[in-house]
Amino acid sequence: MIEAINQESEPLEMANNPRKLKILIAEDDEVSELLIDLTVQAFAKEIIKVQTGIDAVETCRNNPDIDLILMDIRMPEMNGYNATKQIREFNKNVIIIAQTAYGLSGDREKSIQSGCNDYLAKPIMKEELETLIRTYFGQ
């Protein structure tokens, strides 16, 4: 299932921020997806949600203007590592932040090796995600 949400109204705390991002949330867990969505809304002009790695790759092909991908590592059909590798074949510039609930040692390195720009362990802390977005997008 692919779901797109347009953010028409601008939150007051981000009113001075001229750049809004097109964000893809690739996450198969509904609670995690909801928490991430709530965190990134202030930065988003559009949020697209997918639940599988295959849908993430397809969505990126069809939306080359995506600025940020929040990529769950463990998803059905295709994991986040393989989805990232495929996306990097046709889009070298999109920022991809890996996320996993397992936090196993080596996950960060494996994420970077697969083409992710950065990594967050779940549960995602709002402040950590906001800091990463500001780091990559100067917001």
A tleap script that builds the chain and sets N, CA, C and O, in Angstrom:
source leaprc.protein.ff14SB
mol = sequence {
  NMET ILE GLU ALA ILE ASN GLN GLU SER GLU
  PRO LEU GLU MET ALA ASN ASN PRO ARG LYS
  LEU LYS ILE LEU ILE ALA GLU ASP ASP GLU
  VAL SER GLU LEU LEU ILE ASP LEU THR VAL
  GLN ALA PHE ALA LYS GLU ILE ILE LYS VAL
  GLN THR GLY ILE ASP ALA VAL GLU THR CYS
  ARG ASN ASN PRO ASP ILE ASP LEU ILE LEU
  MET ASP ILE ARG MET PRO GLU MET ASN GLY
  TYR ASN ALA THR LYS GLN ILE ARG GLU PHE
  ASN LYS ASN VAL ILE ILE ILE ALA GLN THR
  ALA TYR GLY LEU SER GLY ASP ARG GLU LYS
  SER ILE GLN SER GLY CYS ASN ASP TYR LEU
  ALA LYS PRO ILE MET LYS GLU GLU LEU GLU
  THR LEU ILE ARG THR TYR PHE GLY CGLN
}
set mol.1.N position { 0.835 -1.183 0.000 }
set mol.1.CA position { 0.000 0.000 0.000 }
set mol.1.C position { 0.880 1.246 0.000 }
set mol.1.O position { 1.813 1.346 0.796 }
set mol.2.N position { 0.596 2.170 -0.865 }
set mol.2.CA position { 1.329 3.433 -0.944 }
set mol.2.C position { 0.361 4.552 -0.618 }
set mol.2.O position { -0.734 4.626 -1.175 }
set mol.3.N position { 0.778 5.428 0.297 }
set mol.3.CA position { -0.103 6.500 0.741 }
set mol.3.C position { 0.675 7.814 0.689 }
set mol.3.O position { 1.786 7.900 1.212 }
set mol.4.N position { 0.102 8.821 0.069 }
set mol.4.CA position { 0.738 10.139 0.003 }
set mol.4.C position { -0.116 11.146 0.756 }
set mol.4.O position { -1.344 11.146 0.662 }
set mol.5.N position { 0.558 11.995 1.500 }
set mol.5.CA position { -0.141 13.025 2.269 }
set mol.5.C position { 0.487 14.362 1.928 }
set mol.5.O position { 1.697 14.533 2.079 }
set mol.6.N position { -0.305 15.300 1.477 }
set mol.6.CA position { 0.198 16.655 1.231 }
set mol.6.C position { 0.040 17.483 2.492 }
set mol.6.O position { -0.989 17.425 3.166 }
set mol.7.N position { 1.066 18.250 2.800 }
set mol.7.CA position { 1.036 19.104 3.983 }
set mol.7.C position { 0.743 20.524 3.508 }
set mol.7.O position { 1.651 21.238 3.083 }
set mol.8.N position { -0.501 20.927 3.578 }
set mol.8.CA position { -0.893 22.240 3.083 }
set mol.8.C position { -0.624 23.347 4.100 }
set mol.8.O position { -0.119 24.412 3.745 }
set mol.9.N position { -0.961 23.093 5.357 }
set mol.9.CA position { -0.774 24.134 6.359 }
set mol.9.C position { 0.609 24.019 6.971 }
set mol.9.O position { 1.127 22.919 7.162 }
set mol.10.N position { 1.197 25.150 7.274 }
set mol.10.CA position { 2.550 25.186 7.777 }
set mol.10.C position { 2.535 25.406 9.286 }
set mol.10.O position { 1.961 26.388 9.757 }
set mol.11.N position { 3.163 24.498 10.063 }
set mol.11.CA position { 3.202 24.702 11.506 }
set mol.11.C position { 3.925 26.005 11.845 }
set mol.11.O position { 4.868 26.399 11.159 }
set mol.12.N position { 3.474 26.666 12.906 }
set mol.12.CA position { 4.045 27.960 13.283 }
set mol.12.C position { 5.532 27.875 13.580 }
set mol.12.O position { 6.284 28.783 13.225 }
set mol.13.N position { 5.980 26.776 14.240 }
set mol.13.CA position { 7.389 26.705 14.613 }
set mol.13.C position { 8.315 26.599 13.404 }
set mol.13.O position { 9.511 26.863 13.528 }
set mol.14.N position { 7.797 26.225 12.252 }
set mol.14.CA position { 8.622 26.108 11.055 }
set mol.14.C position { 8.297 27.209 10.036 }
set mol.14.O position { 8.740 27.137 8.890 }
set mol.15.N position { 7.543 28.204 10.436 }
set mol.15.CA position { 7.076 29.222 9.507 }
set mol.15.C position { 8.212 29.985 8.834 }
set mol.15.O position { 8.054 30.448 7.704 }
set mol.16.N position { 9.346 30.123 9.500 }
set mol.16.CA position { 10.473 30.844 8.914 }
set mol.16.C position { 11.357 29.960 8.052 }
set mol.16.O position { 12.354 30.428 7.502 }
set mol.17.N position { 11.008 28.702 7.929 }
set mol.17.CA position { 11.806 27.757 7.175 }
set mol.17.C position { 11.296 27.699 5.734 }
set mol.17.O position { 10.180 27.237 5.496 }
set mol.18.N position { 12.099 28.161 4.771 }
set mol.18.CA position { 11.611 28.219 3.400 }
set mol.18.C position { 11.534 26.865 2.699 }
set mol.18.O position { 10.757 26.720 1.756 }
set mol.19.N position { 12.312 25.872 3.124 }
set mol.19.CA position { 12.377 24.608 2.394 }
set mol.19.C position { 11.602 23.514 3.105 }
set mol.19.O position { 11.862 23.204 4.268 }
set mol.20.N position { 10.667 22.946 2.405 }
set mol.20.CA position { 9.926 21.797 2.899 }
set mol.20.C position { 10.350 20.590 2.089 }
set mol.20.O position { 10.636 20.704 0.898 }
set mol.21.N position { 10.390 19.440 2.728 }
set mol.21.CA position { 10.944 18.240 2.112 }
set mol.21.C position { 9.861 17.275 1.648 }
set mol.21.O position { 8.779 17.190 2.228 }
set mol.22.N position { 10.194 16.550 0.581 }
set mol.22.CA position { 9.372 15.423 0.150 }
set mol.22.C position { 10.006 14.199 0.794 }
set mol.22.O position { 11.151 13.856 0.499 }
set mol.23.N position { 9.253 13.539 1.678 }
set mol.23.CA position { 9.788 12.480 2.524 }
set mol.23.C position { 9.082 11.157 2.242 }
set mol.23.O position { 7.856 11.096 2.155 }
set mol.24.N position { 9.884 10.099 2.100 }
set mol.24.CA position { 9.360 8.745 1.965 }
set mol.24.C position { 9.625 8.008 3.269 }
set mol.24.O position { 10.766 7.911 3.721 }
set mol.25.N position { 8.555 7.489 3.867 }
set mol.25.CA position { 8.677 6.644 5.055 }
set mol.25.C position { 8.446 5.204 4.607 }
set mol.25.O position { 7.337 4.837 4.218 }
set mol.26.N position { 9.506 4.387 4.665 }
set mol.26.CA position { 9.417 2.973 4.319 }
set mol.26.C position { 9.416 2.201 5.635 }
set mol.26.O position { 10.468 1.985 6.238 }
set mol.27.N position { 8.244 1.792 6.068 }
set mol.27.CA position { 8.078 1.209 7.408 }
set mol.27.C position { 6.865 0.295 7.415 }
set mol.27.O position { 5.771 0.717 7.040 }
set mol.28.N position { 7.044 -0.960 7.840 }
set mol.28.CA position { 5.929 -1.903 7.841 }
set mol.28.C position { 5.198 -1.967 9.181 }
set mol.28.O position { 4.132 -2.577 9.263 }
set mol.29.N position { 5.739 -1.360 10.222 }
set mol.29.CA position { 5.090 -1.348 11.528 }
set mol.29.C position { 4.270 -0.066 11.665 }
set mol.29.O position { 4.814 1.036 11.584 }
set mol.30.N position { 2.957 -0.213 11.874 }
set mol.30.CA position { 2.062 0.952 11.886 }
set mol.30.C position { 2.383 1.938 12.999 }
set mol.30.O position { 2.316 3.148 12.781 }
set mol.31.N position { 2.731 1.452 14.185 }
set mol.31.CA position { 3.024 2.347 15.306 }
set mol.31.C position { 4.294 3.146 15.012 }
set mol.31.O position { 4.328 4.360 15.217 }
set mol.32.N position { 5.334 2.468 14.532 }
set mol.32.CA position { 6.575 3.167 14.179 }
set mol.32.C position { 6.331 4.195 13.087 }
set mol.32.O position { 6.832 5.318 13.154 }
set mol.33.N position { 5.557 3.803 12.079 }
set mol.33.CA position { 5.254 4.716 10.971 }
set mol.33.C position { 4.527 5.962 11.471 }
set mol.33.O position { 4.825 7.072 11.032 }
set mol.34.N position { 3.578 5.783 12.385 }
set mol.34.CA position { 2.836 6.909 12.929 }
set mol.34.C position { 3.749 7.851 13.718 }
set mol.34.O position { 3.655 9.070 13.576 }
set mol.35.N position { 4.626 7.292 14.541 }
set mol.35.CA position { 5.546 8.111 15.327 }
set mol.35.C position { 6.507 8.887 14.431 }
set mol.35.O position { 6.775 10.064 14.676 }
set mol.36.N position { 7.023 8.232 13.397 }
set mol.36.CA position { 7.928 8.910 12.463 }
set mol.36.C position { 7.176 10.014 11.724 }
set mol.36.O position { 7.682 11.125 11.571 }
set mol.37.N position { 5.969 9.700 11.270 }
set mol.37.CA position { 5.144 10.681 10.563 }
set mol.37.C position { 4.946 11.934 11.419 }
set mol.37.O position { 5.108 13.054 10.934 }
set mol.38.N position { 4.598 11.742 12.677 }
set mol.38.CA position { 4.365 12.886 13.565 }
set mol.38.C position { 5.634 13.722 13.739 }
set mol.38.O position { 5.567 14.948 13.827 }
set mol.39.N position { 6.779 13.059 13.789 }
set mol.39.CA position { 8.047 13.763 13.976 }
set mol.39.C position { 8.439 14.580 12.748 }
set mol.39.O position { 8.933 15.699 12.884 }
set mol.40.N position { 8.224 14.036 11.558 }
set mol.40.CA position { 8.707 14.717 10.343 }
set mol.40.C position { 7.708 15.701 9.739 }
set mol.40.O position { 8.059 16.429 8.810 }
set mol.41.N position { 6.484 15.744 10.237 }
set mol.41.CA position { 5.472 16.621 9.647 }
set mol.41.C position { 5.922 18.076 9.559 }
set mol.41.O position { 5.623 18.755 8.577 }
set mol.42.N position { 6.627 18.556 10.559 }
set mol.42.CA position { 7.053 19.953 10.565 }
set mol.42.C position { 8.054 20.256 9.449 }
set mol.42.O position { 8.215 21.413 9.059 }
set mol.43.N position { 8.723 19.229 8.937 }
set mol.43.CA position { 9.733 19.406 7.886 }
set mol.43.C position { 9.185 19.103 6.488 }
set mol.43.O position { 9.870 19.334 5.492 }
set mol.44.N position { 7.966 18.595 6.411 }
set mol.44.CA position { 7.478 18.004 5.167 }
set mol.44.C position { 6.528 18.893 4.381 }
set mol.44.O position { 5.671 19.577 4.941 }
set mol.45.N position { 6.711 18.861 3.044 }
set mol.45.CA position { 5.685 19.389 2.152 }
set mol.45.C position { 4.820 18.222 1.675 }
set mol.45.O position { 3.647 18.401 1.346 }
set mol.46.N position { 5.412 17.024 1.641 }
set mol.46.CA position { 4.677 15.825 1.241 }
set mol.46.C position { 5.314 14.623 1.918 }
set mol.46.O position { 6.538 14.522 2.002 }
set mol.47.N position { 4.474 13.709 2.403 }
set mol.47.CA position { 4.939 12.472 3.009 }
set mol.47.C position { 4.323 11.318 2.234 }
set mol.47.O position { 3.107 11.250 2.055 }
set mol.48.N position { 5.167 10.427 1.782 }
set mol.48.CA position { 4.721 9.214 1.093 }
set mol.48.C position { 5.069 8.041 1.999 }
set mol.48.O position { 6.163 7.991 2.561 }
set mol.49.N position { 4.142 7.100 2.142 }
set mol.49.CA position { 4.365 5.959 3.025 }
set mol.49.C position { 4.254 4.660 2.241 }
set mol.49.O position { 3.324 4.468 1.457 }
set mol.50.N position { 5.215 3.777 2.465 }
set mol.50.CA position { 5.193 2.441 1.872 }
set mol.50.C position { 5.520 1.429 2.972 }
set mol.50.O position { 6.058 1.781 4.021 }
set mol.51.N position { 5.180 0.156 2.704 }
set mol.51.CA position { 5.373 -0.866 3.731 }
set mol.51.C position { 6.341 -1.966 3.330 }
set mol.51.O position { 6.613 -2.865 4.127 }
set mol.52.N position { 6.869 -1.915 2.108 }
set mol.52.CA position { 7.826 -2.939 1.680 }
set mol.52.C position { 9.007 -2.282 0.973 }
set mol.52.O position { 8.912 -1.154 0.488 }
set mol.53.N position { 10.112 -3.006 0.924 }
set mol.53.CA position { 11.280 -2.514 0.204 }
set mol.53.C position { 11.013 -2.368 -1.286 }
set mol.53.O position { 11.501 -1.432 -1.920 }
set mol.54.N position { 10.243 -3.286 -1.841 }
set mol.54.CA position { 9.910 -3.223 -3.269 }
set mol.54.C position { 9.135 -1.938 -3.567 }
set mol.54.O position { 9.418 -1.250 -4.548 }
set mol.55.N position { 8.160 -1.620 -2.719 }
set mol.55.CA position { 7.395 -0.382 -2.905 }
set mol.55.C position { 8.281 0.849 -2.731 }
set mol.55.O position { 8.074 1.860 -3.402 }
set mol.56.N position { 9.270 0.772 -1.833 }
set mol.56.CA position { 10.187 1.905 -1.634 }
set mol.56.C position { 10.981 2.179 -2.908 }
set mol.56.O position { 11.116 3.331 -3.321 }
set mol.57.N position { 11.502 1.131 -3.526 }
set mol.57.CA position { 12.273 1.290 -4.766 }
set mol.57.C position { 11.391 1.852 -5.870 }
set mol.57.O position { 11.774 2.797 -6.558 }
set mol.58.N position { 10.220 1.275 -6.037 }
set mol.58.CA position { 9.281 1.724 -7.085 }
set mol.58.C position { 8.877 3.184 -6.872 }
set mol.58.O position { 8.827 3.966 -7.821 }
set mol.59.N position { 8.591 3.541 -5.627 }
set mol.59.CA position { 8.186 4.913 -5.312 }
set mol.59.C position { 9.315 5.888 -5.622 }
set mol.59.O position { 9.068 6.982 -6.129 }
set mol.60.N position { 10.536 5.503 -5.326 }
set mol.60.CA position { 11.681 6.374 -5.635 }
set mol.60.C position { 11.874 6.540 -7.138 }
set mol.60.O position { 12.207 7.628 -7.606 }
set mol.61.N position { 11.666 5.473 -7.889 }
set mol.61.CA position { 11.759 5.575 -9.354 }
set mol.61.C position { 10.725 6.558 -9.896 }
set mol.61.O position { 11.007 7.335 -10.809 }
set mol.62.N position { 9.530 6.512 -9.324 }
set mol.62.CA position { 8.426 7.343 -9.800 }
set mol.62.C position { 8.433 8.752 -9.217 }
set mol.62.O position { 7.681 9.614 -9.673 }
set mol.63.N position { 9.269 8.993 -8.220 }
set mol.63.CA position { 9.352 10.299 -7.555 }
set mol.63.C position { 10.818 10.688 -7.377 }
set mol.63.O position { 11.329 10.654 -6.258 }
set mol.64.N position { 11.495 11.052 -8.448 }
set mol.64.CA position { 12.926 11.370 -8.340 }
set mol.64.C position { 13.211 12.614 -7.505 }
set mol.64.O position { 14.367 12.901 -7.196 }
set mol.65.N position { 12.160 13.356 -7.137 }
set mol.65.CA position { 12.332 14.569 -6.329 }
set mol.65.C position { 12.221 14.314 -4.826 }
set mol.65.O position { 12.180 15.267 -4.048 }
set mol.66.N position { 12.170 13.045 -4.399 }
set mol.66.CA position { 12.161 12.747 -2.963 }
set mol.66.C position { 13.467 13.248 -2.364 }
set mol.66.O position { 14.544 12.996 -2.906 }
set mol.67.N position { 13.368 13.960 -1.243 }
set mol.67.CA position { 14.544 14.510 -0.564 }
set mol.67.C position { 15.116 13.573 0.480 }
set mol.67.O position { 16.332 13.498 0.654 }
set mol.68.N position { 14.234 12.851 1.183 }
set mol.68.CA position { 14.638 12.063 2.345 }
set mol.68.C position { 13.858 10.762 2.386 }
set mol.68.O position { 12.642 10.739 2.196 }
set mol.69.N position { 14.591 9.666 2.641 }
set mol.69.CA position { 13.957 8.364 2.843 }
set mol.69.C position { 14.304 7.890 4.248 }
set mol.69.O position { 15.474 7.848 4.628 }
set mol.70.N position { 13.289 7.538 5.007 }
set mol.70.CA position { 13.479 6.903 6.309 }
set mol.70.C position { 13.197 5.421 6.092 }
set mol.70.O position { 12.044 5.006 5.982 }
set mol.71.N position { 14.279 4.622 6.033 }
set mol.71.CA position { 14.224 3.243 5.557 }
set mol.71.C position { 14.320 2.249 6.704 }
set mol.71.O position { 15.367 2.110 7.337 }
set mol.72.N position { 13.215 1.559 6.962 }
set mol.72.CA position { 13.254 0.456 7.917 }
set mol.72.C position { 14.112 -0.648 7.306 }
set mol.72.O position { 13.996 -0.936 6.115 }
set mol.73.N position { 14.957 -1.255 8.100 }
set mol.73.CA position { 15.847 -2.295 7.587 }
set mol.73.C position { 15.119 -3.616 7.405 }
set mol.73.O position { 15.384 -4.338 6.444 }
set mol.74.N position { 14.217 -3.940 8.303 }
set mol.74.CA position { 13.524 -5.232 8.224 }
set mol.74.C position { 12.085 -5.022 7.797 }
set mol.74.O position { 11.220 -4.649 8.590 }
set mol.75.N position { 11.856 -5.278 6.495 }
set mol.75.CA position { 10.522 -5.160 5.910 }
set mol.75.C position { 10.235 -6.410 5.095 }
set mol.75.O position { 11.161 -7.130 4.719 }
set mol.76.N position { 8.955 -6.678 4.816 }
set mol.76.CA position { 8.617 -7.843 3.987 }
set mol.76.C position { 9.008 -7.625 2.518 }
set mol.76.O position { 9.163 -6.492 2.063 }
set mol.77.N position { 9.159 -8.718 1.806 }
set mol.77.CA position { 9.436 -8.761 0.368 }
set mol.77.C position { 10.868 -8.372 0.017 }
set mol.77.O position { 11.516 -9.089 -0.746 }
set mol.78.N position { 11.378 -7.281 0.539 }
set mol.78.CA position { 12.759 -6.858 0.300 }
set mol.78.C position { 13.189 -6.023 1.503 }
set mol.78.O position { 12.488 -5.092 1.900 }
set mol.79.N position { 14.351 -6.360 2.085 }
set mol.79.CA position { 14.781 -5.596 3.252 }
set mol.79.C position { 15.332 -4.227 2.853 }
set mol.79.O position { 15.554 -3.950 1.674 }
set mol.80.N position { 15.545 -3.383 3.855 }
set mol.80.CA position { 15.999 -2.019 3.616 }
set mol.80.C position { 17.391 -1.926 3.016 }
set mol.80.O position { 17.677 -1.000 2.257 }
set mol.81.N position { 18.263 -2.877 3.347 }
set mol.81.CA position { 19.611 -2.875 2.751 }
set mol.81.C position { 19.528 -3.039 1.236 }
set mol.81.O position { 20.131 -2.275 0.483 }
set mol.82.N position { 18.765 -4.054 0.798 }
set mol.82.CA position { 18.650 -4.307 -0.643 }
set mol.82.C position { 17.895 -3.192 -1.354 }
set mol.82.O position { 18.245 -2.820 -2.474 }
set mol.83.N position { 16.858 -2.657 -0.707 }
set mol.83.CA position { 16.120 -1.544 -1.304 }
set mol.83.C position { 17.047 -0.344 -1.485 }
set mol.83.O position { 17.015 0.319 -2.522 }
set mol.84.N position { 17.872 -0.069 -0.477 }
set mol.84.CA position { 18.812 1.056 -0.570 }
set mol.84.C position { 19.801 0.850 -1.709 }
set mol.84.O position { 20.065 1.775 -2.478 }
set mol.85.N position { 20.350 -0.360 -1.823 }
set mol.85.CA position { 21.298 -0.648 -2.912 }
set mol.85.C position { 20.645 -0.399 -4.271 }
set mol.85.O position { 21.263 0.185 -5.161 }
set mol.86.N position { 19.389 -0.845 -4.429 }
set mol.86.CA position { 18.702 -0.633 -5.713 }
set mol.86.C position { 18.436 0.844 -5.962 }
set mol.86.O position { 18.598 1.319 -7.086 }
set mol.87.N position { 18.030 1.573 -4.932 }
set mol.87.CA position { 17.773 3.009 -5.094 }
set mol.87.C position { 19.060 3.727 -5.485 }
set mol.87.O position { 19.029 4.624 -6.327 }
set mol.88.N position { 20.169 3.356 -4.902 }
set mol.88.CA position { 21.453 4.006 -5.205 }
set mol.88.C position { 21.891 3.777 -6.652 }
set mol.88.O position { 22.709 4.539 -7.168 }
set mol.89.N position { 21.370 2.751 -7.312 }
set mol.89.CA position { 21.699 2.517 -8.717 }
set mol.89.C position { 21.171 3.633 -9.613 }
set mol.89.O position { 21.755 3.912 -10.660 }
set mol.90.N position { 20.071 4.276 -9.213 }
set mol.90.CA position { 19.499 5.334 -10.057 }
set mol.90.C position { 19.373 6.682 -9.343 }
set mol.90.O position { 19.042 7.682 -9.980 }
set mol.91.N position { 19.630 6.728 -8.035 }
set mol.91.CA position { 19.559 8.000 -7.312 }
set mol.91.C position { 20.666 8.029 -6.256 }
set mol.91.O position { 20.547 7.421 -5.192 }
set mol.92.N position { 21.724 8.733 -6.569 }
set mol.92.CA position { 22.887 8.817 -5.667 }
set mol.92.C position { 22.733 9.939 -4.642 }
set mol.92.O position { 23.468 9.970 -3.654 }
set mol.93.N position { 21.788 10.863 -4.859 }
set mol.93.CA position { 21.726 12.081 -4.058 }
set mol.93.C position { 20.708 12.078 -2.929 }
set mol.93.O position { 20.866 12.834 -1.970 }
set mol.94.N position { 19.676 11.258 -3.009 }
set mol.94.CA position { 18.654 11.261 -1.964 }
set mol.94.C position { 19.297 10.860 -0.630 }
set mol.94.O position { 20.154 9.977 -0.581 }
set mol.95.N position { 18.870 11.522 0.439 }
set mol.95.CA position { 19.367 11.187 1.770 }
set mol.95.C position { 18.540 10.011 2.292 }
set mol.95.O position { 17.311 10.073 2.336 }
set mol.96.N position { 19.234 8.937 2.688 }
set mol.96.CA position { 18.572 7.745 3.216 }
set mol.96.C position { 19.069 7.513 4.641 }
set mol.96.O position { 20.267 7.360 4.880 }
set mol.97.N position { 18.129 7.490 5.576 }
set mol.97.CA position { 18.449 7.209 6.967 }
set mol.97.C position { 17.839 5.853 7.317 }
set mol.97.O position { 16.622 5.671 7.286 }
set mol.98.N position { 18.721 4.903 7.652 }
set mol.98.CA position { 18.275 3.564 8.033 }
set mol.98.C position { 17.736 3.596 9.455 }
set mol.98.O position { 18.164 4.402 10.281 }
set mol.99.N position { 16.788 2.703 9.724 }
set mol.99.CA position { 16.245 2.573 11.070 }
set mol.99.C position { 15.944 1.105 11.340 }
set mol.99.O position { 15.409 0.397 10.487 }
set mol.100.N position { 16.293 0.670 12.528 }
set mol.100.CA position { 16.007 -0.706 12.897 }
set mol.100.C position { 15.716 -0.820 14.384 }
set mol.100.O position { 16.279 -0.094 15.203 }
set mol.101.N position { 14.831 -1.739 14.712 }
set mol.101.CA position { 14.471 -1.969 16.110 }
set mol.101.C position { 15.462 -2.895 16.785 }
set mol.101.O position { 15.457 -3.022 18.010 }
set mol.102.N position { 16.296 -3.531 16.019 }
set mol.102.CA position { 17.129 -4.577 16.588 }
set mol.102.C position { 18.444 -4.052 17.141 }
set mol.102.O position { 18.956 -4.599 18.117 }
set mol.103.N position { 18.994 -3.023 16.554 }
set mol.103.CA position { 20.197 -2.388 17.064 }
set mol.103.C position { 21.354 -3.344 17.280 }
set mol.103.O position { 22.113 -3.184 18.236 }
set mol.104.N position { 21.503 -4.325 16.420 }
set mol.104.CA position { 22.600 -5.269 16.551 }
set mol.104.C position { 23.913 -4.588 16.204 }
set mol.104.O position { 23.950 -3.658 15.397 }
set mol.105.N position { 24.985 -5.057 16.817 }
set mol.105.CA position { 26.277 -4.459 16.483 }
set mol.105.C position { 26.558 -4.755 15.017 }
set mol.105.O position { 26.321 -5.865 14.539 }
set mol.106.N position { 27.051 -3.781 14.329 }
set mol.106.CA position { 27.308 -3.926 12.904 }
set mol.106.C position { 26.196 -3.392 12.026 }
set mol.106.O position { 26.403 -3.202 10.827 }
set mol.107.N position { 25.006 -3.141 12.594 }
set mol.107.CA position { 23.888 -2.618 11.789 }
set mol.107.C position { 24.229 -1.261 11.184 }
set mol.107.O position { 23.919 -1.008 10.020 }
set mol.108.N position { 24.859 -0.392 11.957 }
set mol.108.CA position { 25.208 0.935 11.457 }
set mol.108.C position { 26.166 0.811 10.272 }
set mol.108.O position { 25.953 1.430 9.229 }
set mol.109.N position { 27.213 0.014 10.436 }
set mol.109.CA position { 28.200 -0.167 9.366 }
set mol.109.C position { 27.560 -0.790 8.130 }
set mol.109.O position { 27.818 -0.361 7.006 }
set mol.110.N position { 26.720 -1.807 8.346 }
set mol.110.CA position { 26.055 -2.458 7.216 }
set mol.110.C position { 25.130 -1.477 6.493 }
set mol.110.O position { 25.023 -1.508 5.267 }
set mol.111.N position { 24.467 -0.611 7.252 }
set mol.111.CA position { 23.583 0.398 6.662 }
set mol.111.C position { 24.377 1.356 5.773 }
set mol.111.O position { 23.971 1.652 4.649 }
set mol.112.N position { 25.504 1.833 6.284 }
set mol.112.CA position { 26.341 2.769 5.527 }
set mol.112.C position { 26.899 2.073 4.282 }
set mol.112.O position { 26.924 2.655 3.197 }
set mol.113.N position { 27.345 0.824 4.447 }
set mol.113.CA position { 27.889 0.073 3.300 }
set mol.113.C position { 26.842 -0.163 2.212 }
set mol.113.O position { 27.181 -0.227 1.030 }
set mol.114.N position { 25.579 -0.290 2.601 }
set mol.114.CA position { 24.530 -0.530 1.604 }
set mol.114.C position { 24.126 0.752 0.873 }
set mol.114.O position { 23.407 0.702 -0.125 }
set mol.115.N position { 24.597 1.915 1.381 }
set mol.115.CA position { 24.304 3.172 0.693 }
set mol.115.C position { 23.535 4.181 1.525 }
set mol.115.O position { 23.235 5.272 1.039 }
set mol.116.N position { 23.209 3.848 2.763 }
set mol.116.CA position { 22.505 4.801 3.628 }
set mol.116.C position { 23.464 5.907 4.057 }
set mol.116.O position { 24.664 5.678 4.208 }
set mol.117.N position { 22.929 7.093 4.249 }
set mol.117.CA position { 23.736 8.215 4.728 }
set mol.117.C position { 23.935 8.168 6.235 }
set mol.117.O position { 24.959 8.616 6.751 }
set mol.118.N position { 22.932 7.614 6.945 }
set mol.118.CA position { 22.997 7.601 8.397 }
set mol.118.C position { 22.102 6.497 8.924 }
set mol.118.O position { 21.482 5.761 8.157 }
set mol.119.N position { 22.042 6.390 10.255 }
set mol.119.CA position { 21.381 5.275 10.919 }
set mol.119.C position { 20.778 5.740 12.241 }
set mol.119.O position { 21.391 6.520 12.970 }
set mol.120.N position { 19.586 5.263 12.542 }
set mol.120.CA position { 18.948 5.497 13.839 }
set mol.120.C position { 18.440 4.162 14.375 }
set mol.120.O position { 17.884 3.356 13.629 }
set mol.121.N position { 18.634 3.936 15.670 }
set mol.121.CA position { 18.069 2.756 16.317 }
set mol.121.C position { 16.670 3.105 16.833 }
set mol.121.O position { 16.426 4.219 17.298 }
set mol.122.N position { 15.763 2.140 16.743 }
set mol.122.CA position { 14.420 2.329 17.290 }
set mol.122.C position { 14.453 1.937 18.760 }
set mol.122.O position { 15.272 1.096 19.132 }
set mol.123.N position { 13.613 2.497 19.606 }
set mol.123.CA position { 12.626 3.494 19.211 }
set mol.123.C position { 13.295 4.813 18.838 }
set mol.123.O position { 14.229 5.266 19.499 }
set mol.124.N position { 12.796 5.411 17.772 }
set mol.124.CA position { 13.363 6.659 17.264 }
set mol.124.C position { 13.043 7.782 18.248 }
set mol.124.O position { 11.892 7.996 18.628 }
set mol.125.N position { 14.072 8.474 18.637 }
set mol.125.CA position { 13.898 9.634 19.503 }
set mol.125.C position { 13.688 10.858 18.624 }
set mol.125.O position { 14.472 11.111 17.710 }
set mol.126.N position { 12.642 11.610 18.895 }
set mol.126.CA position { 12.277 12.776 18.088 }
set mol.126.C position { 13.463 13.722 17.905 }
set mol.126.O position { 13.722 14.188 16.795 }
set mol.127.N position { 14.183 14.007 18.991 }
set mol.127.CA position { 15.301 14.956 18.928 }
set mol.127.C position { 16.416 14.458 18.006 }
set mol.127.O position { 17.016 15.239 17.267 }
set mol.128.N position { 16.692 13.132 18.056 }
set mol.128.CA position { 17.743 12.571 17.198 }
set mol.128.C position { 17.372 12.689 15.721 }
set mol.128.O position { 18.207 13.063 14.897 }
set mol.129.N position { 16.134 12.374 15.390 }
set mol.129.CA position { 15.684 12.459 14.002 }
set mol.129.C position { 15.690 13.908 13.526 }
set mol.129.O position { 16.149 14.194 12.420 }
set mol.130.N position { 15.190 14.815 14.343 }
set mol.130.CA position { 15.195 16.230 13.961 }
set mol.130.C position { 16.616 16.741 13.758 }
set mol.130.O position { 16.869 17.513 12.834 }
set mol.131.N position { 17.549 16.317 14.615 }
set mol.131.CA position { 18.959 16.730 14.472 }
set mol.131.C position { 19.531 16.224 13.151 }
set mol.131.O position { 20.227 16.967 12.460 }
set mol.132.N position { 19.253 14.985 12.792 }
set mol.132.CA position { 19.744 14.452 11.515 }
set mol.132.C position { 19.160 15.217 10.332 }
set mol.132.O position { 19.880 15.530 9.384 }
set mol.133.N position { 17.879 15.518 10.376 }
set mol.133.CA position { 17.258 16.267 9.284 }
set mol.133.C position { 17.913 17.633 9.158 }
set mol.133.O position { 18.210 18.078 8.049 }
set mol.134.N position { 18.140 18.297 10.274 }
set mol.134.CA position { 18.797 19.608 10.224 }
set mol.134.C position { 20.237 19.486 9.719 }
set mol.134.O position { 20.720 20.364 9.004 }
set mol.135.N position { 20.917 18.408 10.085 }
set mol.135.CA position { 22.290 18.199 9.625 }
set mol.135.C position { 22.351 18.093 8.105 }
set mol.135.O position { 23.207 18.703 7.465 }
set mol.136.N position { 21.440 17.317 7.537 }
set mol.136.CA position { 21.480 17.086 6.088 }
set mol.136.C position { 20.805 18.166 5.269 }
set mol.136.O position { 21.142 18.350 4.100 }
set mol.137.N position { 19.851 18.890 5.859 }
set mol.137.CA position { 19.082 19.866 5.087 }
set mol.137.C position { 19.214 21.294 5.611 }
set mol.137.O position { 18.558 22.200 5.098 }
set mol.138.N position { 20.045 21.504 6.615 }
set mol.138.CA position { 20.314 22.844 7.120 }
set mol.138.C position { 19.091 23.523 7.697 }
set mol.138.O position { 18.939 24.738 7.568 }
set mol.139.N position { 18.228 22.767 8.326 }
set mol.139.CA position { 16.989 23.351 8.840 }
set mol.139.C position { 17.052 23.530 10.323 }
set mol.139.O position { 16.093 24.010 10.928 }
savepdb mol mol.pdb
quit
